[in-house]
Amino acid sequence: MKKLAKKLVQDSSIEGSAALRSALKLKNKEIEILHQISRTISEDLNLKDLLNEIIDLVTNVTRCDSCLLYLLDRNNEELILRASKNPHPKIIGRIKVKLGEGITGWVGKERQPVVIQKNANNDPRFKLFHNLPEDRYQAFLSIPVISKDEVIGVVNIQHRNPHRHSSSEKILVATIANQVGGAIENARLYEETKRKTIELQTLSNVSQTIASNQFLDEILQLIVGMIAETMNSPVCSIMVLDERGEELAIKATQSLRKTYSSKPNIKVQRSLLGRVVKEKKPLIIRDVTKEKGYSYPDLAIQEGLRSLVSVPLMIKDLVIGVFNLYSSKVRTFSRSEMQLLTTVANQAAVAIQNTNLISETIAMREALETRKIVERAKGILMREKQITEEEAYKRIQQKSMKLRKSMKEIAEAIILAAEIKT
């Protein structure tokens, strides 16, 4: 009996020592992770680099086959895929789930982790994305990323085969998620501030350009150049309606390729861009090379154009043209980018209207001046030739047609001849 009791004590002691060693190993691992996170944050990485560093860290800790990191878009209450272990360039930023939708959305909404050892796709909360190969994986660990007591994202860890997530694994991933939340928010805030600064500087430059004494063509050319550079666009253009409002013609573009700048006018009634004119609201086409009804898909392929956003040039409630911006890759346009384009489009519309008003004023002034000179010439002819006002006007008109000179020039010659005589 004593031997059995002694053995039980020894076994208990061994188990206790093993538990202590395991706990100590876990603590050491946590400290190592915290040090690594601290180094990552102190390197002043941009958001994209920071997210990729987090993906690498989680992957090393869990030895997973797939790791996805979603960030919350508070405006639309949806989680957007921003980074993954095996990058999918074409879907980063395109995979989105609403809060509460799928396992990822559930974790984001409920602020609780989800742990599934196998057959993750059998979970009633599971949502399948056919363009994510990871959806075929069996084991699933999803943990919320929290900053200042608010969910800002979700980390998903997946294994191709059934996998039991140990308590230490869950603790380490939770540690990472809790520690990086603030860093992600700071990186997002920095990028947002930097982007806002660039946009404000662009708007300021556009305003200064419009207020300058340059000609309209130069102003519009500078505007499309600035916006193309700000938004990294291969082609940006301003198209203006003709006098009848039936066609859109390119007024300015920064594209150096003649194939784009010299393309034919676009019919308002038979084109997608015409919809912008008729409906008086922006149009976004995800991929112009595949969009039914797009006027020049072959040209778009040749120029390497994919996504298009077109906003109307508005003067109060009147559309006078459209502002077009293309991307070289399929992409989405943020609310802030749409606001920038709309503001610039309205400024361009004002510049066009002001130029037209100035032109109309000059034309009216010249017409009035011509009328005064013709009236004076008529008076001279009436006195010298003893003819009626109507006959005097006809003589000036006929002389103008015969000599192919303006009536103003003929009238000025009559006045000059009369002055010489006196």
Order of alpha helices (4+ residues) and beta strands (2+ residues): alpha-alpha-beta-beta-beta-alpha-beta-beta-beta-alpha-alpha-beta-beta-alpha-beta-alpha-beta-alpha-beta-beta-alpha-alpha-alpha
